[in-house]
Amino acid sequence: MTAPLRLLPWTTPEGGPCYLSTDSSESRLSRLADDLEAAQLDSGEQVLSGARAVLADTEAGERAVRFALTRAVECLGDVLRIAASRGARLPVRPRPVVSAREQPPPGCPTESAPTVTFKQPVTQTEPQNRRVTESKGQRATGARP
């Protein structure tokens, strides 16, 4: 079984997503992606602080507000990409599904009591965009087949 593709924190020159296929989360590209994600989150904290200061300043002009909003939108895009990437790498657990029980257990009211059952997890489909493949120190970038 191959590892799922990792959404990287950067895009192609055309703005499309990049993916990494690797056998190890400790590979050079994985560590580079981890470092860039950390830098993007740090930058987001600084931009948030600056944007709050601009919004608190009743004398701030339109240019300052537009600049703060532009930077905040860029950082929000980065944070959402990081969240999607990290969320896709979380272990998949069965999702509970609530359904009506045919007969309640003894001692329960006669009303239909809900019960929890588990469904098999939905498998993710692999993205059809670009990916980076890394194997034994080599890497290649290209469109998905």
C-alpha positions in Angstrom: 0.0 0.0 0.0 1.4 3.4 -0.9 1.3 6.3 1.4 -1.2 9.0 0.5 0.0 12.1 -1.4 0.9 15.0 0.8 -0.4 18.5 -0.2 2.7 20.7 -0.1 2.6 24.3 1.2 3.6 25.8 -2.1 2.0 25.8 -5.6 3.0 25.3 -9.2 4.0 28.4 -11.2 0.5 28.4 -12.6 -1.0 28.4 -9.0 -2.0 24.7 -8.9 -1.4 22.4 -5.9 1.8 20.4 -5.5 1.9 17.0 -3.9 4.6 14.8 -2.5 4.7 11.0 -2.7 7.3 9.6 -0.3 7.7 6.6 1.9 9.0 8.6 4.9 7.7 11.6 6.7 11.4 12.3 7.6 12.5 12.7 4.0 14.3 15.9 2.9 11.3 17.3 1.1 8.9 16.4 4.0 11.2 18.2 6.4 11.4 21.2 4.0 7.6 21.3 3.8 7.3 21.1 7.6 9.8 24.0 8.0 7.9 26.1 5.4 4.5 25.4 7.1 6.0 26.5 10.5 7.3 29.7 8.8 3.9 30.4 7.2 2.2 29.9 10.6 4.6 32.3 12.2 4.1 34.8 9.5 0.3 34.4 9.9 0.6 35.3 13.6 2.6 38.4 12.8 0.1 39.5 10.1 -2.8 38.9 12.5 -1.2 41.1 15.1 -0.5 43.8 12.5 -4.1 43.6 11.1 -5.5 43.9 14.6 -3.4 47.0 15.2 -4.6 48.6 11.9 -8.3 47.8 12.8 -7.9 49.3 16.2 -6.4 52.5 14.8 -9.4 54.8 14.0 -7.1 57.0 11.9 -6.0 54.2 9.6 -6.5 55.0 6.0 -7.9 53.0 3.2 -4.5 51.9 2.0 -3.4 50.6 5.4 -6.7 48.6 5.8 -6.4 47.2 2.2 -2.8 46.2 2.8 -3.7 44.5 6.1 -6.6 42.7 4.6 -4.5 41.6 1.6 -1.8 40.1 3.8 -4.5 38.5 6.0 -6.1 36.9 3.0 -2.8 35.5 1.8 -2.1 34.1 5.3 -5.6 32.6 5.5 -4.9 30.8 2.2 -1.7 29.4 3.6 -3.3 28.3 6.9 -6.2 26.5 5.0 -3.7 24.7 2.8 -1.7 23.6 5.9 -4.9 22.4 7.6 -6.0 20.5 4.5 -2.5 18.9 4.3 -2.4 17.9 7.9 -6.0 16.8 8.0 -5.4 14.5 5.1 -2.5 12.8 6.9 -4.5 12.1 10.1 -5.4 8.4 10.7 -8.9 7.6 9.4 -11.2 6.4 12.1 -14.7 4.9 11.5 -17.4 7.6 11.6 -20.4 7.0 14.0 -23.8 6.8 12.3 -26.9 7.2 14.4 -29.8 5.0 13.5 -33.1 4.0 15.2 -33.0 0.7 17.1 -35.8 -1.7 16.3 -36.4 -2.5 20.0 -35.1 -0.7 23.0 -33.2 -2.6 25.7 -35.1 -3.8 28.8 -35.8 -0.9 31.2 -35.7 1.8 28.5 -38.7 3.8 27.5 -40.7 2.3 24.6 -39.8 5.2 22.4 -37.3 4.5 19.6 -33.9 4.9 21.1 -30.9 5.9 18.9 -28.0 3.6 18.7 -24.5 4.2 17.3 -23.1 2.0 14.5 -19.9 2.5 12.5 -19.5 2.8 8.7 -16.3 2.0 6.9 -14.3 5.2 6.3 -14.7 6.9 2.9 -11.4 6.5 1.0 -9.9 9.6 -0.4 -9.4 9.9 -4.1 -5.9 10.9 -5.2 -5.7 14.4 -6.6 -5.4 14.7 -10.3 -3.0 17.7 -10.4 0.7 17.9 -10.0 2.8 15.9 -7.6 6.4 15.6 -6.4 7.8 12.0 -6.2 10.7 11.3 -3.9 12.3 7.9 -3.8 15.8 7.0 -2.5 17.1 10.5 -2.7 15.6 11.3 -6.1 12.6 13.5 -6.9 10.6 14.3 -9.9 7.9 16.8 -10.5 5.1 16.2 -13.0 1.5 16.0 -13.8 -0.4 13.1 -12.3 -1.0 10.3 -14.8 
